Amino acid sequence: MTGTGPDGRARQEELRAAARELVEVAVTIREAAAHATAALTDPAVLAGLPRAPVAGLRAQGALARAVTHGSGLGYAPAGGRLATVAARLGALAGAESLAVRVLATSLRLRIAAVALDHPELTTDPALVRLIEAAAADRDLEAVRALRALLRDRGAVGALSALAPVFGEVLALRALLDENPLNDAAAWLIATGGATPPPTRSPGSATGSSRCWTAARAARAASSPARPRAGGSARTARCSASSATSA
């Protein structure tokens, strides 16, 4: 770790402030998507369509475009069982919401801020390959880069090098991949949630909680003020699991 001068500190704070602001924007967009989906599927609204079919269908069409089209909120159905199923099917097909794109940008800004204190994140070819692949949604390349890092440096060495941005890289990969079961953990890491939320899939809840905890342990281990024994081992298991399951 190398210190940064006054200019570097100011730049770092600007990046972090922008990242925090984008998190708030992403959460707001997600809430808007939930409200739009609720209005689109509201039984009372659907029942009233025969009374004003032209205006009603026009409004429903606008809502549908808002939660499914790139010019609106992206592909962003949210809330309720049908919307959850639709969102997961869309994620499997590679569809992306505006909220996800904004949150991913926030994570990239956080990585850039950390890199000012850890220049090796932008000069070490192995780390650069992994971080850039995760940030650009090149999932296969990210997995290969992680495997290469683990093979060349071992679990402890690889995770020690990656620890300053482990949470951000993990969140980016989970947020941008096609597996919708990773989304809860990604949002928790990216927004700084206190505890992982419940999920309908017991298996995915266990995995998301474990990786979320590992990310927090890695971040704590990278801070000289609060070292924690065992953080590297936990994050190594989480990273190895992610690499082998992809």
MODELLER restraints for C-alpha pairs under 7 A, 6 or more apart:
rsr = mdl.restraints
at = mdl.atoms
rsr.add(forms.Gaussian(group=physical.xy_distance, feature=features.Distance(at['CA:1:A'], at['CA:117:A']), mean=5.83, stdev=0.5))
rsr.add(forms.Gaussian(group=physical.xy_distance, feature=features.Distance(at['CA:1:A'], at['CA:118:A']), mean=5.13, stdev=0.5))
rsr.add(forms.Gaussian(group=physical.xy_distance, feature=features.Distance(at['CA:2:A'], at['CA:117:A']), mean=5.47, stdev=0.5))
rsr.add(forms.Gaussian(group=physical.xy_distance, feature=features.Distance(at['CA:2:A'], at['CA:118:A']), mean=6.36, stdev=0.5))
rsr.add(forms.Gaussian(group=physical.xy_distance, feature=features.Distance(at['CA:3:A'], at['CA:117:A']), mean=5.91, stdev=0.5))
rsr.add(forms.Gaussian(group=physical.xy_distance, feature=features.Distance(at['CA:4:A'], at['CA:116:A']), mean=6.90, stdev=0.5))
rsr.add(forms.Gaussian(group=physical.xy_distance, feature=features.Distance(at['CA:4:A'], at['CA:117:A']), mean=6.35, stdev=0.5))
rsr.add(forms.Gaussian(group=physical.xy_distance, feature=features.Distance(at['CA:8:A'], at['CA:116:A']), mean=6.96, stdev=0.5))
rsr.add(forms.Gaussian(group=physical.xy_distance, feature=features.Distance(at['CA:12:A'], at['CA:113:A']), mean=4.86, stdev=0.5))
rsr.add(forms.Gaussian(group=physical.xy_distance, feature=features.Distance(at['CA:12:A'], at['CA:116:A']), mean=6.90, stdev=0.5))
rsr.add(forms.Gaussian(group=physical.xy_distance, feature=features.Distance(at['CA:15:A'], at['CA:109:A']), mean=5.74, stdev=0.5))
rsr.add(forms.Gaussian(group=physical.xy_distance, feature=features.Distance(at['CA:15:A'], at['CA:110:A']), mean=6.73, stdev=0.5))
rsr.add(forms.Gaussian(group=physical.xy_distance, feature=features.Distance(at['CA:15:A'], at['CA:113:A']), mean=5.72, stdev=0.5))
rsr.add(forms.Gaussian(group=physical.xy_distance, feature=features.Distance(at['CA:16:A'], at['CA:109:A']), mean=6.86, stdev=0.5))
rsr.add(forms.Gaussian(group=physical.xy_distance, feature=features.Distance(at['CA:16:A'], at['CA:110:A']), mean=5.93, stdev=0.5))
rsr.add(forms.Gaussian(group=physical.xy_distance, feature=features.Distance(at['CA:16:A'], at['CA:113:A']), mean=6.40, stdev=0.5))
rsr.add(forms.Gaussian(group=physical.xy_distance, feature=features.Distance(at['CA:19:A'], at['CA:106:A']), mean=4.31, stdev=0.5))
rsr.add(forms.Gaussian(group=physical.xy_distance, feature=features.Distance(at['CA:19:A'], at['CA:107:A']), mean=6.89, stdev=0.5))
rsr.add(forms.Gaussian(group=physical.xy_distance, feature=features.Distance(at['CA:19:A'], at['CA:109:A']), mean=5.71, stdev=0.5))
rsr.add(forms.Gaussian(group=physical.xy_distance, feature=features.Distance(at['CA:19:A'], at['CA:110:A']), mean=6.18, stdev=0.5))
rsr.add(forms.Gaussian(group=physical.xy_distance, feature=features.Distance(at['CA:22:A'], at['CA:102:A']), mean=6.31, stdev=0.5))
rsr.add(forms.Gaussian(group=physical.xy_distance, feature=features.Distance(at['CA:22:A'], at['CA:103:A']), mean=6.52, stdev=0.5))
rsr.add(forms.Gaussian(group=physical.xy_distance, feature=features.Distance(at['CA:22:A'], at['CA:106:A']), mean=5.59, stdev=0.5))
rsr.add(forms.Gaussian(group=physical.xy_distance, feature=features.Distance(at['CA:23:A'], at['CA:103:A']), mean=5.82, stdev=0.5))
rsr.add(forms.Gaussian(group=physical.xy_distance, feature=features.Distance(at['CA:23:A'], at['CA:106:A']), mean=6.34, stdev=0.5))
rsr.add(forms.Gaussian(group=physical.xy_distance, feature=features.Distance(at['CA:23:A'], at['CA:191:A']), mean=6.23, stdev=0.5))
rsr.add(forms.Gaussian(group=physical.xy_distance, feature=features.Distance(at['CA:26:A'], at['CA:99:A']), mean=4.56, stdev=0.5))
rsr.add(forms.Gaussian(group=physical.xy_distance, feature=features.Distance(at['CA:26:A'], at['CA:102:A']), mean=5.65, stdev=0.5))
rsr.add(forms.Gaussian(group=physical.xy_distance, feature=features.Distance(at['CA:26:A'], at['CA:103:A']), mean=5.66, stdev=0.5))
rsr.add(forms.Gaussian(group=physical.xy_distance, feature=features.Distance(at['CA:29:A'], at['CA:99:A']), mean=5.60, stdev=0.5))
rsr.add(forms.Gaussian(group=physical.xy_distance, feature=features.Distance(at['CA:30:A'], at['CA:99:A']), mean=5.82, stdev=0.5))
rsr.add(forms.Gaussian(group=physical.xy_distance, feature=features.Distance(at['CA:33:A'], at['CA:67:A']), mean=6.21, stdev=0.5))
rsr.add(forms.Gaussian(group=physical.xy_distance, feature=features.Distance(at['CA:33:A'], at['CA:73:A']), mean=6.87, stdev=0.5))
rsr.add(forms.Gaussian(group=physical.xy_distance, feature=features.Distance(at['CA:33:A'], at['CA:76:A']), mean=6.00, stdev=0.5))
rsr.add(forms.Gaussian(group=physical.xy_distance, feature=features.Distance(at['CA:33:A'], at['CA:77:A']), mean=6.36, stdev=0.5))
rsr.add(forms.Gaussian(group=physical.xy_distance, feature=features.Distance(at['CA:33:A'], at['CA:78:A']), mean=6.18, stdev=0.5))
rsr.add(forms.Gaussian(group=physical.xy_distance, feature=features.Distance(at['CA:34:A'], at['CA:77:A']), mean=6.78, stdev=0.5))
rsr.add(forms.Gaussian(group=physical.xy_distance, feature=features.Distance(at['CA:34:A'], at['CA:78:A']), mean=4.70, stdev=0.5))
rsr.add(forms.Gaussian(group=physical.xy_distance, feature=features.Distance(at['CA:34:A'], at['CA:79:A']), mean=5.60, stdev=0.5))
rsr.add(forms.Gaussian(group=physical.xy_distance, feature=features.Distance(at['CA:36:A'], at['CA:63:A']), mean=6.17, stdev=0.5))
rsr.add(forms.Gaussian(group=physical.xy_distance, feature=features.Distance(at['CA:37:A'], at['CA:67:A']), mean=6.97, stdev=0.5))
rsr.add(forms.Gaussian(group=physical.xy_distance, feature=features.Distance(at['CA:37:A'], at['CA:77:A']), mean=5.76, stdev=0.5))
rsr.add(forms.Gaussian(group=physical.xy_distance, feature=features.Distance(at['CA:37:A'], at['CA:78:A']), mean=6.13, stdev=0.5))
rsr.add(forms.Gaussian(group=physical.xy_distance, feature=features.Distance(at['CA:40:A'], at['CA:60:A']), mean=6.09, stdev=0.5))
rsr.add(forms.Gaussian(group=physical.xy_distance, feature=features.Distance(at['CA:40:A'], at['CA:63:A']), mean=6.11, stdev=0.5))
rsr.add(forms.Gaussian(group=physical.xy_distance, feature=features.Distance(at['CA:40:A'], at['CA:64:A']), mean=6.91, stdev=0.5))
rsr.add(forms.Gaussian(group=physical.xy_distance, feature=features.Distance(at['CA:49:A'], at['CA:56:A']), mean=5.36, stdev=0.5))
rsr.add(forms.Gaussian(group=physical.xy_distance, feature=features.Distance(at['CA:65:A'], at['CA:72:A']), mean=6.68, stdev=0.5))
rsr.add(forms.Gaussian(group=physical.xy_distance, feature=features.Distance(at['CA:66:A'], at['CA:72:A']), mean=4.50, stdev=0.5))
rsr.add(forms.Gaussian(group=physical.xy_distance, feature=features.Distance(at['CA:66:A'], at['CA:73:A']), mean=5.55, stdev=0.5))
rsr.add(forms.Gaussian(group=physical.xy_distance, feature=features.Distance(at['CA:67:A'], at['CA:73:A']), mean=5.35, stdev=0.5))
rsr.add(forms.Gaussian(group=physical.xy_distance, feature=features.Distance(at['CA:67:A'], at['CA:74:A']), mean=6.07, stdev=0.5))
rsr.add(forms.Gaussian(group=physical.xy_distance, feature=features.Distance(at['CA:67:A'], at['CA:75:A']), mean=5.55, stdev=0.5))
rsr.add(forms.Gaussian(group=physical.xy_distance, feature=features.Distance(at['CA:67:A'], at['CA:76:A']), mean=4.90, stdev=0.5))
rsr.add(forms.Gaussian(group=physical.xy_distance, feature=features.Distance(at['CA:67:A'], at['CA:77:A']), mean=5.68, stdev=0.5))
rsr.add(forms.Gaussian(group=physical.xy_distance, feature=features.Distance(at['CA:68:A'], at['CA:74:A']), mean=5.44, stdev=0.5))
rsr.add(forms.Gaussian(group=physical.xy_distance, feature=features.Distance(at['CA:68:A'], at['CA:75:A']), mean=4.08, stdev=0.5))
rsr.add(forms.Gaussian(group=physical.xy_distance, feature=features.Distance(at['CA:68:A'], at['CA:76:A']), mean=6.04, stdev=0.5))
rsr.add(forms.Gaussian(group=physical.xy_distance, feature=features.Distance(at['CA:69:A'], at['CA:75:A']), mean=5.96, stdev=0.5))
rsr.add(forms.Gaussian(group=physical.xy_distance, feature=features.Distance(at['CA:73:A'], at['CA:97:A']), mean=6.02, stdev=0.5))
rsr.add(forms.Gaussian(group=physical.xy_distance, feature=features.Distance(at['CA:73:A'], at['CA:98:A']), mean=5.08, stdev=0.5))
rsr.add(forms.Gaussian(group=physical.xy_distance, feature=features.Distance(at['CA:74:A'], at['CA:96:A']), mean=6.10, stdev=0.5))
rsr.add(forms.Gaussian(group=physical.xy_distance, feature=features.Distance(at['CA:74:A'], at['CA:97:A']), mean=4.13, stdev=0.5))
rsr.add(forms.Gaussian(group=physical.xy_distance, feature=features.Distance(at['CA:74:A'], at['CA:98:A']), mean=5.01, stdev=0.5))
rsr.add(forms.Gaussian(group=physical.xy_distance, feature=features.Distance(at['CA:75:A'], at['CA:95:A']), mean=5.99, stdev=0.5))
rsr.add(forms.Gaussian(group=physical.xy_distance, feature=features.Distance(at['CA:75:A'], at['CA:96:A']), mean=5.52, stdev=0.5))
rsr.add(forms.Gaussian(group=physical.xy_distance, feature=features.Distance(at['CA:75:A'], at['CA:97:A']), mean=4.72, stdev=0.5))
rsr.add(forms.Gaussian(group=physical.xy_distance, feature=features.Distance(at['CA:76:A'], at['CA:87:A']), mean=6.56, stdev=0.5))
rsr.add(forms.Gaussian(group=physical.xy_distance, feature=features.Distance(at['CA:76:A'], at['CA:97:A']), mean=5.12, stdev=0.5))
rsr.add(forms.Gaussian(group=physical.xy_distance, feature=features.Distance(at['CA:77:A'], at['CA:83:A']), mean=5.12, stdev=0.5))
rsr.add(forms.Gaussian(group=physical.xy_distance, feature=features.Distance(at['CA:77:A'], at['CA:86:A']), mean=6.73, stdev=0.5))
rsr.add(forms.Gaussian(group=physical.xy_distance, feature=features.Distance(at['CA:77:A'], at['CA:87:A']), mean=5.59, stdev=0.5))
rsr.add(forms.Gaussian(group=physical.xy_distance, feature=features.Distance(at['CA:78:A'], at['CA:84:A']), mean=5.96, stdev=0.5))
rsr.add(forms.Gaussian(group=physical.xy_distance, feature=features.Distance(at['CA:78:A'], at['CA:87:A']), mean=6.89, stdev=0.5))
rsr.add(forms.Gaussian(group=physical.xy_distance, feature=features.Distance(at['CA:88:A'], at['CA:180:A']), mean=5.37, stdev=0.5))
rsr.add(forms.Gaussian(group=physical.xy_distance, feature=features.Distance(at['CA:91:A'], at['CA:178:A']), mean=5.27, stdev=0.5))
rsr.add(forms.Gaussian(group=physical.xy_distance, feature=features.Distance(at['CA:91:A'], at['CA:179:A']), mean=6.71, stdev=0.5))
rsr.add(forms.Gaussian(group=physical.xy_distance, feature=features.Distance(at['CA:91:A'], at['CA:180:A']), mean=5.87, stdev=0.5))
rsr.add(forms.Gaussian(group=physical.xy_distance, feature=features.Distance(at['CA:92:A'], at['CA:178:A']), mean=4.78, stdev=0.5))
rsr.add(forms.Gaussian(group=physical.xy_distance, feature=features.Distance(at['CA:92:A'], at['CA:179:A']), mean=6.13, stdev=0.5))
rsr.add(forms.Gaussian(group=physical.xy_distance, feature=features.Distance(at['CA:92:A'], at['CA:180:A']), mean=6.93, stdev=0.5))
rsr.add(forms.Gaussian(group=physical.xy_distance, feature=features.Distance(at['CA:94:A'], at['CA:178:A']), mean=5.83, stdev=0.5))
rsr.add(forms.Gaussian(group=physical.xy_distance, feature=features.Distance(at['CA:100:A'], at['CA:175:A']), mean=6.96, stdev=0.5))
rsr.add(forms.Gaussian(group=physical.xy_distance, feature=features.Distance(at['CA:104:A'], at['CA:172:A']), mean=6.21, stdev=0.5))
rsr.add(forms.Gaussian(group=physical.xy_distance, feature=features.Distance(at['CA:107:A'], at['CA:168:A']), mean=5.78, stdev=0.5))
rsr.add(forms.Gaussian(group=physical.xy_distance, feature=features.Distance(at['CA:107:A'], at['CA:172:A']), mean=6.95, stdev=0.5))
rsr.add(forms.Gaussian(group=physical.xy_distance, feature=features.Distance(at['CA:107:A'], at['CA:190:A']), mean=6.66, stdev=0.5))
rsr.add(forms.Gaussian(group=physical.xy_distance, feature=features.Distance(at['CA:108:A'], at['CA:135:A']), mean=6.74, stdev=0.5))
rsr.add(forms.Gaussian(group=physical.xy_distance, feature=features.Distance(at['CA:111:A'], at['CA:165:A']), mean=6.17, stdev=0.5))
rsr.add(forms.Gaussian(group=physical.xy_distance, feature=features.Distance(at['CA:111:A'], at['CA:168:A']), mean=6.78, stdev=0.5))
rsr.add(forms.Gaussian(group=physical.xy_distance, feature=features.Distance(at['CA:114:A'], at['CA:164:A']), mean=6.98, stdev=0.5))
rsr.add(forms.Gaussian(group=physical.xy_distance, feature=features.Distance(at['CA:115:A'], at['CA:121:A']), mean=5.73, stdev=0.5))
rsr.add(forms.Gaussian(group=physical.xy_distance, feature=features.Distance(at['CA:115:A'], at['CA:122:A']), mean=6.78, stdev=0.5))
rsr.add(forms.Gaussian(group=physical.xy_distance, feature=features.Distance(at['CA:121:A'], at['CA:127:A']), mean=5.89, stdev=0.5))
rsr.add(forms.Gaussian(group=physical.xy_distance, feature=features.Distance(at['CA:121:A'], at['CA:128:A']), mean=6.16, stdev=0.5))
rsr.add(forms.Gaussian(group=physical.xy_distance, feature=features.Distance(at['CA:122:A'], at['CA:128:A']), mean=5.68, stdev=0.5))
rsr.add(forms.Gaussian(group=physical.xy_distance, feature=features.Distance(at['CA:126:A'], at['CA:145:A']), mean=6.98, stdev=0.5))
rsr.add(forms.Gaussian(group=physical.xy_distance, feature=features.Distance(at['CA:126:A'], at['CA:149:A']), mean=6.59, stdev=0.5))
rsr.add(forms.Gaussian(group=physical.xy_distance, feature=features.Distance(at['CA:129:A'], at['CA:145:A']), mean=6.42, stdev=0.5))
rsr.add(forms.Gaussian(group=physical.xy_distance, feature=features.Distance(at['CA:130:A'], at['CA:142:A']), mean=5.24, stdev=0.5))
rsr.add(forms.Gaussian(group=physical.xy_distance, feature=features.Distance(at['CA:130:A'], at['CA:145:A']), mean=5.11, stdev=0.5))
rsr.add(forms.Gaussian(group=physical.xy_distance, feature=features.Distance(at['CA:130:A'], at['CA:146:A']), mean=6.30, stdev=0.5))
rsr.add(forms.Gaussian(group=physical.xy_distance, feature=features.Distance(at['CA:131:A'], at['CA:169:A']), mean=6.46, stdev=0.5))
rsr.add(forms.Gaussian(group=physical.xy_distance, feature=features.Distance(at['CA:133:A'], at['CA:139:A']), mean=6.80, stdev=0.5))
rsr.add(forms.Gaussian(group=physical.xy_distance, feature=features.Distance(at['CA:133:A'], at['CA:141:A']), mean=5.99, stdev=0.5))
rsr.add(forms.Gaussian(group=physical.xy_distance, feature=features.Distance(at['CA:133:A'], at['CA:142:A']), mean=4.93, stdev=0.5))
rsr.add(forms.Gaussian(group=physical.xy_distance, feature=features.Distance(at['CA:134:A'], at['CA:142:A']), mean=5.50, stdev=0.5))
rsr.add(forms.Gaussian(group=physical.xy_distance, feature=features.Distance(at['CA:134:A'], at['CA:169:A']), mean=6.30, stdev=0.5))
rsr.add(forms.Gaussian(group=physical.xy_distance, feature=features.Distance(at['CA:134:A'], at['CA:172:A']), mean=6.04, stdev=0.5))
rsr.add(forms.Gaussian(group=physical.xy_distance, feature=features.Distance(at['CA:134:A'], at['CA:173:A']), mean=5.32, stdev=0.5))
rsr.add(forms.Gaussian(group=physical.xy_distance, feature=features.Distance(at['CA:135:A'], at['CA:172:A']), mean=6.13, stdev=0.5))
rsr.add(forms.Gaussian(group=physical.xy_distance, feature=features.Distance(at['CA:137:A'], at['CA:173:A']), mean=6.96, stdev=0.5))
rsr.add(forms.Gaussian(group=physical.xy_distance, feature=features.Distance(at['CA:137:A'], at['CA:176:A']), mean=5.71, stdev=0.5))
rsr.add(forms.Gaussian(group=physical.xy_distance, feature=features.Distance(at['CA:137:A'], at['CA:177:A']), mean=6.80, stdev=0.5))
rsr.add(forms.Gaussian(group=physical.xy_distance, feature=features.Distance(at['CA:139:A'], at['CA:177:A']), mean=6.57, stdev=0.5))
rsr.add(forms.Gaussian(group=physical.xy_distance, feature=features.Distance(at['CA:143:A'], at['CA:243:A']), mean=5.29, stdev=0.5))
rsr.add(forms.Gaussian(group=physical.xy_distance, feature=features.Distance(at['CA:146:A'], at['CA:243:A']), mean=6.80, stdev=0.5))
rsr.add(forms.Gaussian(group=physical.xy_distance, feature=features.Distance(at['CA:147:A'], at['CA:243:A']), mean=6.46, stdev=0.5))
rsr.add(forms.Gaussian(group=physical.xy_distance, feature=features.Distance(at['CA:149:A'], at['CA:158:A']), mean=5.73, stdev=0.5))
rsr.add(forms.Gaussian(group=physical.xy_distance, feature=features.Distance(at['CA:150:A'], at['CA:158:A']), mean=5.54, stdev=0.5))
rsr.add(forms.Gaussian(group=physical.xy_distance, feature=features.Distance(at['CA:155:A'], at['CA:236:A']), mean=5.47, stdev=0.5))
rsr.add(forms.Gaussian(group=physical.xy_distance, feature=features.Distance(at['CA:156:A'], at['CA:232:A']), mean=5.90, stdev=0.5))
rsr.add(forms.Gaussian(group=physical.xy_distance, feature=features.Distance(at['CA:156:A'], at['CA:233:A']), mean=6.98, stdev=0.5))
rsr.add(forms.Gaussian(group=physical.xy_distance, feature=features.Distance(at['CA:156:A'], at['CA:236:A']), mean=6.96, stdev=0.5))
rsr.add(forms.Gaussian(group=physical.xy_distance, feature=features.Distance(at['CA:159:A'], at['CA:232:A']), mean=6.09, stdev=0.5))
rsr.add(forms.Gaussian(group=physical.xy_distance, feature=features.Distance(at['CA:159:A'], at['CA:235:A']), mean=6.94, stdev=0.5))
rsr.add(forms.Gaussian(group=physical.xy_distance, feature=features.Distance(at['CA:159:A'], at['CA:236:A']), mean=6.38, stdev=0.5))
rsr.add(forms.Gaussian(group=physical.xy_distance, feature=features.Distance(at['CA:160:A'], at['CA:232:A']), mean=6.87, stdev=0.5))
rsr.add(forms.Gaussian(group=physical.xy_distance, feature=features.Distance(at['CA:163:A'], at['CA:218:A']), mean=5.15, stdev=0.5))
rsr.add(forms.Gaussian(group=physical.xy_distance, feature=features.Distance(at['CA:163:A'], at['CA:219:A']), mean=5.99, stdev=0.5))
rsr.add(forms.Gaussian(group=physical.xy_distance, feature=features.Distance(at['CA:163:A'], at['CA:222:A']), mean=5.66, stdev=0.5))
rsr.add(forms.Gaussian(group=physical.xy_distance, feature=features.Distance(at['CA:164:A'], at['CA:219:A']), mean=5.95, stdev=0.5))
rsr.add(forms.Gaussian(group=physical.xy_distance, feature=features.Distance(at['CA:164:A'], at['CA:222:A']), mean=5.59, stdev=0.5))
rsr.add(forms.Gaussian(group=physical.xy_distance, feature=features.Distance(at['CA:166:A'], at['CA:215:A']), mean=6.12, stdev=0.5))
rsr.add(forms.Gaussian(group=physical.xy_distance, feature=features.Distance(at['CA:166:A'], at['CA:218:A']), mean=6.50, stdev=0.5))
rsr.add(forms.Gaussian(group=physical.xy_distance, feature=features.Distance(at['CA:166:A'], at['CA:219:A']), mean=6.98, stdev=0.5))
rsr.add(forms.Gaussian(group=physical.xy_distance, feature=features.Distance(at['CA:167:A'], at['CA:189:A']), mean=6.51, stdev=0.5))
rsr.add(forms.Gaussian(group=physical.xy_distance, feature=features.Distance(at['CA:167:A'], at['CA:215:A']), mean=4.64, stdev=0.5))
rsr.add(forms.Gaussian(group=physical.xy_distance, feature=features.Distance(at['CA:167:A'], at['CA:216:A']), mean=6.92, stdev=0.5))
rsr.add(forms.Gaussian(group=physical.xy_distance, feature=features.Distance(at['CA:167:A'], at['CA:219:A']), mean=6.95, stdev=0.5))
rsr.add(forms.Gaussian(group=physical.xy_distance, feature=features.Distance(at['CA:168:A'], at['CA:190:A']), mean=6.96, stdev=0.5))
rsr.add(forms.Gaussian(group=physical.xy_distance, feature=features.Distance(at['CA:171:A'], at['CA:186:A']), mean=4.32, stdev=0.5))
rsr.add(forms.Gaussian(group=physical.xy_distance, feature=features.Distance(at['CA:171:A'], at['CA:189:A']), mean=6.09, stdev=0.5))
rsr.add(forms.Gaussian(group=physical.xy_distance, feature=features.Distance(at['CA:171:A'], at['CA:190:A']), mean=6.31, stdev=0.5))
rsr.add(forms.Gaussian(group=physical.xy_distance, feature=features.Distance(at['CA:174:A'], at['CA:182:A']), mean=5.13, stdev=0.5))
rsr.add(forms.Gaussian(group=physical.xy_distance, feature=features.Distance(at['CA:174:A'], at['CA:183:A']), mean=6.12, stdev=0.5))
rsr.add(forms.Gaussian(group=physical.xy_distance, feature=features.Distance(at['CA:174:A'], at['CA:186:A']), mean=5.45, stdev=0.5))
rsr.add(forms.Gaussian(group=physical.xy_distance, feature=features.Distance(at['CA:175:A'], at['CA:182:A']), mean=6.85, stdev=0.5))
rsr.add(forms.Gaussian(group=physical.xy_distance, feature=features.Distance(at['CA:175:A'], at['CA:183:A']), mean=5.51, stdev=0.5))
rsr.add(forms.Gaussian(group=physical.xy_distance, feature=features.Distance(at['CA:175:A'], at['CA:186:A']), mean=5.30, stdev=0.5))
rsr.add(forms.Gaussian(group=physical.xy_distance, feature=features.Distance(at['CA:181:A'], at['CA:204:A']), mean=5.96, stdev=0.5))
rsr.add(forms.Gaussian(group=physical.xy_distance, feature=features.Distance(at['CA:182:A'], at['CA:208:A']), mean=6.53, stdev=0.5))
rsr.add(forms.Gaussian(group=physical.xy_distance, feature=features.Distance(at['CA:185:A'], at['CA:196:A']), mean=6.73, stdev=0.5))
rsr.add(forms.Gaussian(group=physical.xy_distance, feature=features.Distance(at['CA:185:A'], at['CA:208:A']), mean=5.06, stdev=0.5))
rsr.add(forms.Gaussian(group=physical.xy_distance, feature=features.Distance(at['CA:185:A'], at['CA:209:A']), mean=6.92, stdev=0.5))
rsr.add(forms.Gaussian(group=physical.xy_distance, feature=features.Distance(at['CA:185:A'], at['CA:212:A']), mean=5.97, stdev=0.5))
rsr.add(forms.Gaussian(group=physical.xy_distance, feature=features.Distance(at['CA:188:A'], at['CA:196:A']), mean=6.42, stdev=0.5))
rsr.add(forms.Gaussian(group=physical.xy_distance, feature=features.Distance(at['CA:189:A'], at['CA:212:A']), mean=6.56, stdev=0.5))
rsr.add(forms.Gaussian(group=physical.xy_distance, feature=features.Distance(at['CA:196:A'], at['CA:209:A']), mean=5.91, stdev=0.5))
rsr.add(forms.Gaussian(group=physical.xy_distance, feature=features.Distance(at['CA:198:A'], at['CA:205:A']), mean=6.82, stdev=0.5))
rsr.add(forms.Gaussian(group=physical.xy_distance, feature=features.Distance(at['CA:199:A'], at['CA:205:A']), mean=5.77, stdev=0.5))
rsr.add(forms.Gaussian(group=physical.xy_distance, feature=features.Distance(at['CA:211:A'], at['CA:238:A']), mean=5.57, stdev=0.5))
rsr.add(forms.Gaussian(group=physical.xy_distance, feature=features.Distance(at['CA:214:A'], at['CA:231:A']), mean=6.84, stdev=0.5))
rsr.add(forms.Gaussian(group=physical.xy_distance, feature=features.Distance(at['CA:214:A'], at['CA:234:A']), mean=5.55, stdev=0.5))
rsr.add(forms.Gaussian(group=physical.xy_distance, feature=features.Distance(at['CA:214:A'], at['CA:235:A']), mean=4.75, stdev=0.5))
rsr.add(forms.Gaussian(group=physical.xy_distance, feature=features.Distance(at['CA:214:A'], at['CA:238:A']), mean=6.77, stdev=0.5))
rsr.add(forms.Gaussian(group=physical.xy_distance, feature=features.Distance(at['CA:215:A'], at['CA:235:A']), mean=6.60, stdev=0.5))
rsr.add(forms.Gaussian(group=physical.xy_distance, feature=features.Distance(at['CA:217:A'], at['CA:231:A']), mean=4.74, stdev=0.5))
rsr.add(forms.Gaussian(group=physical.xy_distance, feature=features.Distance(at['CA:218:A'], at['CA:231:A']), mean=5.46, stdev=0.5))
rsr.add(forms.Gaussian(group=physical.xy_distance, feature=features.Distance(at['CA:218:A'], at['CA:232:A']), mean=6.32, stdev=0.5))
rsr.add(forms.Gaussian(group=physical.xy_distance, feature=features.Distance(at['CA:218:A'], at['CA:235:A']), mean=6.39, stdev=0.5))
rsr.add(forms.Gaussian(group=physical.xy_distance, feature=features.Distance(at['CA:220:A'], at['CA:226:A']), mean=6.02, stdev=0.5))
rsr.add(forms.Gaussian(group=physical.xy_distance, feature=features.Distance(at['CA:220:A'], at['CA:227:A']), mean=6.11, stdev=0.5))
rsr.add(forms.Gaussian(group=physical.xy_distance, feature=features.Distance(at['CA:220:A'], at['CA:228:A']), mean=6.55, stdev=0.5))
rsr.add(forms.Gaussian(group=physical.xy_distance, feature=features.Distance(at['CA:221:A'], at['CA:227:A']), mean=4.69, stdev=0.5))
rsr.add(forms.Gaussian(group=physical.xy_distance, feature=features.Distance(at['CA:221:A'], at['CA:228:A']), mean=5.29, stdev=0.5))
rsr.add(forms.Gaussian(group=physical.xy_distance, feature=features.Distance(at['CA:221:A'], at['CA:231:A']), mean=6.06, stdev=0.5))
